[in-house]
């Protein structure tokens, strides 16, 4: 279920430690880095929409559920156009992306980011001032900052307990240090605080999407590291060199130097981390996944 809610983050979370083991993290093209951020923030909104929709429905607010899934469907359509899959998208690759963005989709995504804050206003209009909603989530599920840290809580749930920690800002990856955004924090420590944090995060994601689209410029989407990076699909189907190159990597893999690495990404639910150990073979000696939110 986690992967279907935030596939792009989990995809990215695995790519980053592999790239670090290979020593190619500084060779990822700028366009690929920007597209990764763009899709990560779309995914954050998509995941938060499922959270809000189901949360509201569980308390009897069916209209909010329908509205949230209406907006989520737009993001699913972007997923399908970009990666070919709606839920379990596998789009990021070691060294870059599996393919470039479809022509013209950037402007469709920008339009979505322009409209989304208005939709969030609608959700808030239905819920935030609603006395039933307030009574059912205020002072409910209280987690102090100390308990949240002690339990290993991360993401919006941690920030809803007043802990100002976000990997995008505090341990930046994929160029997040080049973006202007605020980390949503609320010290209420209850379900109401976590609701407020996620609403703010969706608004900040819209700002990040605008910045990413502004940063998009023509260029390569794959690092120039032939021994580990798959060739573009057009080369695979049109040249014998590309076909052989592709066959060698797929059939034999590549061999990182022996070592270990851990990298975490700010998944919508919290820190998702991948710990990899290489023994110099084409397959990990060990891989451990740290799931998001409460572990």
C-alpha positions as CSV (number, residue, x, y, z in Angstrom):
1,X,0.0,0.0,0.0
2,X,2.8,2.4,0.9
3,X,4.4,2.0,-2.6
4,X,1.1,2.7,-4.3
5,X,0.7,5.9,-2.4
6,X,4.2,7.3,-2.9
7,X,5.9,5.3,-5.7
8,X,8.1,8.1,-7.0
9,X,9.6,8.7,-3.5
10,X,10.3,5.0,-2.9
11,X,11.7,4.8,-6.4
12,X,13.9,7.8,-5.7
13,X,14.8,6.5,-2.3
14,X,16.5,3.5,-3.8
15,X,18.2,5.3,-6.7
16,X,20.0,7.7,-4.4
17,X,22.0,5.2,-2.3
18,X,22.9,3.2,-5.4
19,X,24.2,6.4,-7.0
20,X,26.1,7.2,-3.9
21,X,27.7,3.7,-3.8
22,X,28.7,4.2,-7.4
23,X,30.1,7.7,-6.7
24,X,28.0,9.3,-9.5
25,X,25.6,11.4,-7.4
26,X,27.3,14.6,-8.7
27,X,26.9,13.6,-12.3
28,X,23.1,13.5,-12.6
29,X,22.0,16.0,-15.2
30,X,20.2,19.1,-14.0
31,X,17.0,18.3,-16.0
32,X,16.8,14.9,-14.4
33,X,17.2,16.4,-10.9
34,X,14.4,19.0,-11.5
35,X,12.0,16.3,-12.9
36,X,12.7,14.2,-9.8
37,X,11.7,17.1,-7.5
38,X,8.7,17.9,-9.7
39,X,7.3,14.4,-9.5
40,X,8.2,14.0,-5.8
41,X,6.0,17.0,-5.0
42,X,3.2,15.9,-7.1
43,X,3.4,12.6,-5.3
44,X,3.3,14.4,-1.9
45,X,0.1,16.1,-2.9
46,X,-1.4,12.8,-4.2
47,X,-0.6,10.9,-1.0
48,X,-1.9,13.7,1.3
49,X,-5.1,13.7,-0.8
50,X,-5.7,10.0,0.0
51,X,-5.0,10.7,3.7
52,X,-7.5,13.6,3.8
53,X,-10.1,11.8,1.7
54,X,-10.1,8.7,3.9
55,X,-9.8,10.6,7.2
56,X,-12.8,12.7,6.3
57,X,-14.8,9.7,5.1
58,X,-14.1,7.9,8.3
59,X,-15.7,10.7,10.2
60,X,-18.7,10.9,7.7
61,X,-17.6,13.7,5.3
62,X,-18.2,12.0,2.0
63,X,-18.0,15.2,-0.1
64,X,-14.4,15.8,0.8
65,X,-13.6,12.3,-0.2
66,X,-15.0,12.8,-3.7
67,X,-13.3,16.2,-4.1
68,X,-9.9,14.8,-3.0
69,X,-10.1,11.9,-5.4
70,X,-11.1,14.3,-8.2
71,X,-7.8,16.1,-7.8
72,X,-5.9,12.9,-7.2
73,X,-7.1,11.6,-10.6
74,X,-5.4,14.5,-12.3
75,X,-2.1,13.5,-10.8
76,X,-2.7,9.8,-11.7
77,X,-3.2,10.9,-15.3
78,X,0.2,12.7,-15.2
79,X,1.8,9.5,-13.8
80,X,0.3,7.5,-16.7
81,X,1.5,9.9,-19.3
82,X,5.0,10.3,-17.8
83,X,5.8,6.7,-16.7
84,X,3.2,4.5,-18.3
85,X,1.7,3.4,-14.9
86,X,-0.8,5.0,-12.7
87,X,0.0,3.5,-9.3
88,X,3.2,1.5,-9.2
89,X,5.2,3.9,-11.3
90,X,8.9,3.0,-11.9
91,X,10.3,6.0,-13.6
92,X,13.6,7.1,-12.0
93,X,16.7,5.3,-13.0
94,X,20.3,5.0,-11.7
95,X,21.8,8.1,-13.3
96,X,18.6,9.9,-14.3
97,X,15.2,9.0,-15.8
98,X,13.8,6.2,-17.9
99,X,12.5,8.7,-20.4
100,X,12.0,12.5,-20.9
101,X,8.7,14.2,-20.0
102,X,6.0,14.1,-22.7
103,X,5.9,17.3,-24.8
104,X,3.8,20.0,-23.2
105,X,3.0,18.2,-19.9
106,X,4.9,20.9,-17.9
107,X,2.2,23.4,-18.6
108,X,-0.5,21.0,-17.6
109,X,1.2,20.4,-14.4
110,X,1.7,24.2,-13.8
111,X,-2.1,24.7,-14.4
112,X,-2.8,22.0,-11.8
113,X,-0.5,23.7,-9.3
114,X,-2.3,27.0,-9.9
115,X,-5.7,25.5,-9.3
116,X,-4.8,23.2,-6.3
117,X,-4.6,25.9,-3.6
118,X,-8.2,26.8,-4.5
119,X,-9.2,23.2,-4.0
120,X,-7.5,23.2,-0.6
121,X,-9.5,26.3,0.3
122,X,-12.6,24.2,-0.5
123,X,-11.5,21.3,1.7
124,X,-10.9,23.8,4.5
125,X,-14.2,25.5,4.0
126,X,-15.9,22.1,4.5
127,X,-13.8,20.9,7.4
128,X,-11.8,23.5,9.4
129,X,-14.7,25.4,10.8
130,X,-16.9,22.4,11.2
131,X,-17.7,21.7,14.9
132,X,-18.0,18.0,14.4
133,X,-14.6,17.8,12.7
134,X,-13.1,19.9,15.4
135,X,-14.5,17.8,18.2
136,X,-13.3,14.6,16.6
137,X,-9.7,15.6,16.0
138,X,-8.8,18.3,18.5
139,X,-7.0,16.9,21.6
140,X,-7.1,13.4,20.1
141,X,-4.1,11.3,19.5
142,X,-1.7,13.5,21.4
143,X,2.0,12.7,20.8
144,X,4.5,15.0,22.6
145,X,7.7,16.0,20.9
146,X,9.7,13.8,23.2
147,X,7.5,10.7,22.6
148,X,7.5,11.3,18.9
149,X,11.3,11.3,18.8
150,X,11.5,8.4,21.2
151,X,9.1,6.3,19.0
152,X,10.9,7.2,15.7
153,X,8.0,9.1,14.3
154,X,8.9,11.2,11.2
155,X,7.3,13.3,8.6
156,X,4.1,15.3,9.1
157,X,3.4,13.4,12.3
158,X,6.7,14.5,13.8
159,X,6.3,18.1,12.6
160,X,2.8,18.1,14.1
161,X,4.4,17.5,17.4
162,X,6.5,20.7,17.0
163,X,9.7,19.1,15.8
164,X,11.1,21.2,13.0
165,X,12.8,18.5,10.9
166,X,12.5,17.9,7.1
167,X,15.1,16.0,5.1
168,X,14.5,18.2,2.0
169,X,15.9,21.1,3.9
170,X,18.1,19.5,6.6
171,X,19.7,16.8,4.5
172,X,18.9,18.0,1.0
173,X,19.0,15.7,-2.1
174,X,18.1,16.1,-5.8
175,X,18.8,19.8,-5.6
176,X,16.2,20.7,-2.9
177,X,18.7,23.2,-1.5
178,X,18.1,25.3,-4.6
179,X,14.3,25.7,-3.9
180,X,12.5,28.2,-1.7
181,X,9.9,26.6,0.6
182,X,8.8,26.6,4.2
183,X,8.7,23.5,6.4
184,X,5.2,23.2,8.0
185,X,5.4,22.8,11.8
186,X,2.6,22.9,14.4
187,X,3.2,22.3,18.1
188,X,-0.3,21.2,18.9
189,X,0.8,17.6,19.1
190,X,-2.7,16.2,18.3
191,X,-4.6,15.1,15.2
192,X,-5.7,18.7,14.5
193,X,-2.1,19.8,14.3
194,X,-1.2,17.0,11.9
195,X,-4.2,18.0,9.8
196,X,-2.9,21.6,9.7
197,X,0.6,20.4,8.8
198,X,-0.5,18.4,5.8
199,X,-2.7,21.1,4.4
200,X,0.3,23.5,4.6
201,X,2.5,20.9,3.0
202,X,0.2,20.6,0.0
203,X,0.3,24.4,-0.4
204,X,4.1,24.4,-0.2
205,X,4.3,21.5,-2.7
206,X,2.3,23.7,-5.2
207,X,5.0,26.4,-4.8
208,X,7.8,23.9,-5.3
209,X,6.1,22.6,-8.5
210,X,6.0,26.1,-9.9
211,X,9.7,26.5,-9.2
212,X,10.6,23.2,-10.7
213,X,8.7,24.0,-13.9
214,X,10.5,27.3,-14.1
215,X,13.8,25.5,-13.7
216,X,13.1,23.0,-16.5
217,X,15.4,23.5,-19.5
218,X,16.4,21.3,-22.4
219,X,19.2,18.9,-21.7
220,X,20.2,15.3,-21.1
221,X,18.2,13.1,-18.7
222,X,20.9,10.5,-18.1
223,X,24.4,10.7,-16.6
224,X,27.3,10.0,-19.0
225,X,28.5,6.9,-17.2
226,X,28.2,4.0,-19.8
227,X,29.2,1.2,-17.5
228,X,26.3,1.7,-15.1
229,X,23.7,3.9,-16.8
230,X,21.3,2.3,-19.3
231,X,21.4,3.9,-22.8
232,X,18.4,5.8,-24.1
233,X,15.7,3.6,-25.5
234,X,16.1,5.1,-29.0
235,X,19.7,3.8,-29.0
236,X,18.7,0.4,-27.9
237,X,16.2,-0.1,-30.7
238,X,18.2,1.7,-33.4
239,X,21.9,0.8,-32.9
240,X,23.8,-2.4,-32.3
241,X,26.0,-0.6,-29.8
242,X,23.1,0.5,-27.8
243,X,21.5,-3.0,-27.8
244,X,24.8,-4.6,-26.6
245,X,25.3,-1.9,-23.9
246,X,21.7,-2.5,-22.6
247,X,22.1,-6.2,-22.7
248,X,25.4,-6.2,-20.8
249,X,24.0,-4.1,-17.9
250,X,20.7,-5.9,-17.7
251,X,22.2,-9.4,-17.9
252,X,25.4,-8.8,-15.8
253,X,24.6,-5.8,-13.7
254,X,27.3,-3.4,-12.4
255,X,29.6,-3.8,-9.5
256,X,29.9,-1.0,-7.0
257,X,33.0,-0.9,-4.8
258,X,32.6,-2.7,-1.5
259,X,31.0,-0.4,1.1
260,X,27.8,0.6,2.9
261,X,25.5,3.6,2.5
262,X,22.3,4.9,3.9
263,X,20.1,7.6,2.3
264,X,16.7,8.8,3.4
265,X,14.1,10.8,1.5
266,X,11.2,12.9,2.8
267,X,8.3,10.6,1.8
268,X,4.8,12.2,2.3
269,X,4.4,10.0,5.4
270,X,7.9,10.6,6.7
271,X,11.5,9.4,6.2
272,X,11.9,6.4,3.9
273,X,15.5,5.2,4.0
274,X,17.5,2.6,2.1
275,X,20.5,1.0,3.7
276,X,22.7,-0.9,1.2
277,X,25.8,-3.0,1.7
278,X,28.0,-3.9,-1.3
279,X,30.5,-6.7,-1.3
280,X,31.7,-5.8,-4.8
281,X,29.2,-8.1,-6.6
282,X,26.4,-7.0,-8.9
283,X,23.8,-7.7,-6.1
284,X,23.5,-6.1,-2.7
285,X,25.0,-8.1,0.1
286,X,22.3,-6.6,2.2
287,X,19.4,-4.1,1.8
288,X,17.3,-2.8,4.6
289,X,14.3,-0.4,4.1
290,X,13.3,2.0,6.8
291,X,9.6,2.6,6.3
292,X,7.9,6.0,6.7
293,X,6.1,7.5,9.7
294,X,5.8,5.3,12.7
295,X,8.2,2.3,12.4
